Amino acid sequence: MSDVNPDPQGDSPDFRLLLRFQNPQLERAFWAHDCRSTISLARFCYFNAVLIWGGFGLLDASMDPDKTATLWLIRFAVGEPVLLIALAVTYILPLSVWLKLLGLAVTFVLGMCVLGMLVVLGPPLSLTYYAGIILVLFPAYVFSLVRFSHAMALSLGLLAAYCWLTLSDDTNHSAIGAATLAFMTTTVYIGLVACFLLERARRRDFAHLRTIARTNNHFRRLSVLDDLTRLFNRRQLEASLDAAIDEYSRRSRQSAILLIDIDNFKMVNDGLGHGIGDRILVEAAASILDCLRPIDTAFRIGGDEFVVLLSNATGAEAVTVALKVKTAFSARYR
């Protein structure tokens, strides 16, 4: 049952600070899967972000009239076009692995827009805009628009930008600056924790789905294999014959069937024991496989009876393969 090992290729996520699968190919497969599973959510978020971001323009108009033009310039000349472009990209490139980087870029631009508005307004009016940081970060972190490692870098970047834009401004009181920095840091921390836990859960679900799929494939294969010879069994023969008939109906590709048995096998099996008989059957299966082309398939349908399905083969080619099998049997058991 080694085929059902839950972690044959590093399927388990590395649950240290930076979430990551040990296998690079599996890491890429996870992000492709994650983009496919979250594309509808991303469209929903961007669509609502366009409406909410634009709707908050009414709040800008109720602030300092002298600064409304600047606020609208930031909101409608920078933030709104970025959101519209992001929404369009989710339809143009719906399964792109760049979807997470798109979320990173959009979140960073909107975060900088909010920080710019805070600086333009200055205290005390800027206090009404701190909720904008939450509205920007939390959807990105909680709705899987940004991967956790990117979210960490994004958060550090926004905090650094806030310190540079706000705390270095002499017009702001240091007490207010310290309080708002604490608010920002707490908000970012809560968002990062949520982002970490959700991505870890998605990675675990992905790993479990792969294990389930691998286990199902393993047992599905066992259901069509002969336990002794590891050739395909009668059930798979019926499916293969149906496929061959369908192939002939659609493309006129001929196939051939060889029926093979071992002379006097019952006498050997009864006289020398089932252990020797089983060994002969395994060796016979190996001999048959050695005589086939890569596109041919061998089956054991019971006892010493074997069937070979020769795909895309003429009668002459079937005779050639049959003689090879007969010669191989004669050389092994003469």
C-alpha positions in Angstrom: 0.0 0.0 0.0 2.9 2.3 -0.5 0.9 4.0 -3.3 -1.4 5.4 -0.7 1.3 7.1 1.4 -0.3 10.4 2.4 2.9 12.3 1.8 4.9 10.6 -1.0 6.2 13.8 -2.6 6.2 16.4 0.2 2.4 16.9 0.1 2.4 18.2 3.7 2.6 22.0 4.0 5.5 23.4 5.9 3.7 25.2 8.8 6.4 27.5 9.8 6.0 31.3 9.5 6.1 31.3 5.7 3.6 28.7 4.5 5.0 26.5 1.7 4.9 23.0 0.3 8.2 21.2 0.3 7.8 20.1 -3.3 8.2 23.1 -5.7 5.9 21.5 -8.3 3.3 20.9 -5.7 3.6 24.5 -4.6 2.8 25.7 -8.1 0.0 23.2 -8.4 -1.5 24.5 -5.2 -1.5 28.1 -6.4 -3.0 27.1 -9.7 -5.7 25.2 -7.8 -6.2 28.1 -5.4 -6.6 30.6 -8.2 -9.2 28.4 -9.9 -11.2 28.0 -6.6 -11.1 31.7 -5.6 -11.6 33.4 -9.0 -15.4 33.9 -8.4 -14.7 35.3 -4.9 -12.1 37.6 -6.4 -14.6 39.0 -8.9 -17.1 39.5 -6.2 -14.6 41.4 -4.1 -13.4 43.6 -6.9 -16.9 44.4 -8.1 -18.0 45.4 -4.6 -14.8 47.3 -4.0 -15.5 49.4 -7.1 -18.9 50.4 -5.7 -17.7 50.9 -2.1 -14.6 52.8 -3.1 -16.5 55.1 -5.4 -19.3 55.5 -2.9 -16.9 56.8 -0.3 -16.4 59.7 -2.6 -19.4 61.2 -0.9 -17.5 61.2 2.4 -14.7 63.1 0.7 -17.2 65.8 -0.3 -18.3 66.2 3.3 -14.7 66.8 4.5 -12.7 70.0 4.0 -14.1 71.5 0.8 -10.6 72.9 0.0 -9.2 69.4 -0.1 -12.1 67.6 -1.8 -10.5 67.9 -5.2 -7.2 66.4 -4.0 -9.1 63.5 -2.3 -11.1 62.8 -5.4 -8.0 62.9 -7.5 -6.5 60.1 -5.4 -9.8 58.2 -5.2 -11.0 58.4 -8.8 -7.8 58.9 -10.8 -5.8 56.2 -9.0 -7.8 53.9 -6.9 -11.0 53.5 -9.0 -9.2 52.7 -12.3 -7.0 50.1 -10.5 -10.0 48.3 -9.2 -11.7 48.4 -12.6 -8.6 47.0 -14.3 -8.3 44.3 -11.7 -12.0 43.3 -12.2 -11.4 43.2 -16.0 -8.3 41.0 -15.6 -10.3 38.4 -13.6 -12.3 37.9 -16.8 -9.5 38.2 -19.3 -7.1 35.9 -17.5 -9.4 34.0 -15.1 -7.1 31.1 -14.3 -3.8 32.9 -14.3 -1.4 32.2 -11.5 -0.8 35.9 -11.4 -4.1 36.4 -9.7 -2.5 36.6 -6.3 0.1 39.1 -7.5 -2.7 41.2 -8.9 -4.4 41.2 -5.5 -1.1 42.2 -3.9 -0.7 45.1 -6.3 -4.3 46.3 -5.9 -4.2 46.1 -2.1 -0.9 48.0 -2.0 -2.2 50.8 -4.3 -5.4 51.2 -2.4 -3.5 51.2 0.9 -1.2 53.9 -0.3 -4.3 55.9 -1.6 -5.8 55.7 1.9 -2.6 56.8 3.5 -2.3 59.7 1.1 -5.8 60.8 2.0 -4.9 60.6 5.7 -1.9 62.9 5.1 -4.0 65.3 2.9 -6.6 65.7 5.6 -4.5 65.7 8.7 -5.9 65.4 12.2 -8.6 65.5 13.4 -10.5 64.9 10.1 -8.1 62.1 9.1 -9.4 60.0 12.0 -12.6 59.3 10.0 -10.5 57.6 7.3 -8.7 55.0 9.4 -11.6 52.6 8.8 -10.5 52.7 5.2 -7.3 50.8 6.1 -9.5 48.0 7.4 -11.7 48.0 4.3 -8.6 47.7 2.2 -6.7 45.1 4.1 -9.3 42.7 5.5 -11.0 41.8 2.2 -7.6 41.1 0.6 -6.4 39.0 3.5 -9.6 37.2 4.5 -11.0 36.6 1.0 -7.8 35.0 -0.3 -6.8 37.7 -2.7 -3.2 37.8 -1.4 -1.0 34.9 -0.3 0.3 35.1 3.2 4.0 35.7 2.4 3.0 38.6 0.2 0.6 39.9 2.8 3.5 40.1 5.3 5.6 42.2 2.9 2.6 44.3 2.0 1.8 45.0 5.7 5.4 46.0 6.4 5.4 48.3 3.4 2.2 50.0 4.4 3.4 50.5 8.0 6.7 51.9 6.8 4.9 54.2 4.4 2.6 55.4 7.2 5.5 56.1 9.5 7.2 58.1 6.7 4.1 60.0 5.6 2.5 60.7 9.0 5.0 60.5 11.9 7.5 62.6 10.0 4.9 65.4 9.5 5.6 68.2 11.9 2.0 69.3 11.8 0.8 66.1 13.5 0.9 65.7 17.2 3.1 62.9 18.4 0.4 61.5 20.7 -2.0 61.2 17.8 0.6 59.7 15.6 1.6 57.1 18.1 -2.1 56.2 18.8 -2.9 55.8 15.1 0.3 53.8 14.5 -0.8 51.5 17.3 -4.2 51.2 15.6 -2.6 50.5 12.2 -0.3 47.9 13.7 -3.1 46.1 15.5 -5.3 46.1 12.4 -2.5 44.7 10.3 -1.7 42.0 12.8 -5.3 40.8 13.1 -5.5 40.7 9.3 -2.2 38.7 9.0 -3.4 36.2 11.6 -6.6 35.6 9.6 -4.7 35.4 6.3 -2.2 32.8 7.8 -5.0 30.6 9.3 -7.1 30.7 6.1 -4.2 29.9 3.8 -3.0 27.1 6.1 -6.5 25.6 6.0 -6.6 25.8 2.2 -3.2 24.1 2.0 -4.3 21.3 4.3 -7.5 20.8 2.3 -5.5 20.7 -0.9 -3.1 18.1 0.5 -6.1 16.0 1.8 -7.8 16.2 -1.6 -4.6 15.0 -3.3 -4.3 12.1 -0.9 -8.0 11.1 -1.4 -7.5 11.3 -5.2 -4.3 9.2 -5.1 -6.0 6.6 -2.8 -9.1 6.4 -5.1 -6.8 6.0 -8.1 -4.9 3.3 -6.3 -8.0 1.3 -5.4 -9.5 1.9 -8.8 -6.4 0.4 -10.4 -6.6 -2.6 -8.0 -10.2 -3.2 -9.1 -9.1 -3.8 -12.7 -5.8 -5.7 -12.0 -5.4 -9.5 -11.5 -4.0 -10.0 -8.0 -1.5 -12.7 -9.1 0.0 -11.6 -12.4 -0.8 -7.8 -12.1 -2.2 -8.0 -15.6 -5.6 -6.3 -16.3 -8.6 -8.5 -15.4 -11.9 -9.3 -17.1 -13.6 -6.1 -16.0 -10.9 -4.0 -17.7 -11.0 -6.3 -20.8 -14.7 -5.5 -21.3 -14.1 -1.7 -21.0 -11.1 -2.0 -23.4 -13.1 -3.9 -26.0 -15.9 -1.3 -25.9 -13.2 1.4 -26.4 -11.7 -0.6 -29.3 -15.1 -1.0 -31.0 -15.8 2.7 -30.5 -12.4 3.6 -32.0 -13.2 1.4 -35.1 -16.6 3.0 -35.5 -15.2 6.5 -35.4 -11.8 6.1 -37.1 -11.9 2.7 -38.7 -8.9 1.6 -36.7 -8.7 -2.2 -36.6 -7.7 -4.1 -33.5 -6.9 -7.8 -33.0 -7.5 -10.2 -30.1 -5.3 -13.1 -29.1 -6.7 -15.9 -26.9 -3.9 -17.7 -25.0 -3.8 -20.6 -22.6 -1.1 -22.9 -21.3 -1.2 -26.5 -22.4 -1.6 -29.1 -19.7 -1.6 -26.4 -17.0 -4.2 -28.2 -14.8 -2.0 -31.3 -14.8 1.0 -29.3 -13.6 -1.1 -27.4 -11.1 -2.6 -30.5 -9.6 0.6 -32.5 -9.7 3.2 -30.0 -8.5 1.0 -27.8 -6.3 -0.6 -24.4 -6.6 2.6 -22.6 -5.7 4.4 -23.9 -8.8 1.2 -23.2 -10.8 1.1 -19.6 -9.6 4.8 -19.2 -10.5 4.1 -20.5 -14.0 1.3 -18.0 -14.5 3.4 -15.1 -13.3 6.2 -16.1 -15.7 3.7 -16.6 -18.5 2.4 -13.1 -18.0 5.9 -11.7 -18.1 6.6 -13.5 -21.3 3.5 -12.2 -22.9 4.3 -8.6 -21.9 7.8 -9.0 -23.4 6.3 -9.7 -26.8 3.9 -6.8 -27.0 4.1 -3.3 -28.3 3.7 -0.3 -26.0 0.2 0.2 -27.3 -1.0 -3.4 -26.7 -2.6 -4.6 -23.5 -2.6 -8.0 -21.8 -5.3 -9.5 -19.6 -5.8 -12.6 -17.5 -9.4 -13.6 -17.5 -9.2 -16.7 -15.3 -7.1 -19.8 -14.6 -4.5 -20.1 -17.3 -6.5 -18.1 -19.9 -5.0 -14.8 -21.2 -6.2 -12.3 -23.7 -4.1 -9.8 -25.6 -5.7 -6.7 -27.3 -3.6 -5.5 -30.2 -4.5 -1.9 -30.9 -4.4 -0.6 -34.5 -3.1 -3.9 -35.8 -3.7 -5.8 -39.0 -4.2 -9.6 -39.2 -0.6 -10.1 -40.2 0.7 -8.1 -37.3 -1.5 -10.2 -34.9 0.0 -13.4 -36.3 3.5 -12.1 -35.8 2.8 -11.3 -32.2 1.1 -14.6 -31.6 4.1 -16.5 -33.0 6.4 -14.4 -30.7 4.3 -15.4 -27.7 4.3 -19.0 -28.7 8.1 -19.0 -29.2 8.6 -17.3 -25.8 6.5 -20.0 -24.1 8.3 -22.8 -25.9 11.7 -21.4 -24.9 10.7 -21.0 -21.3 8.9 -24.4 -20.8 10.5 -26.7 -23.3 
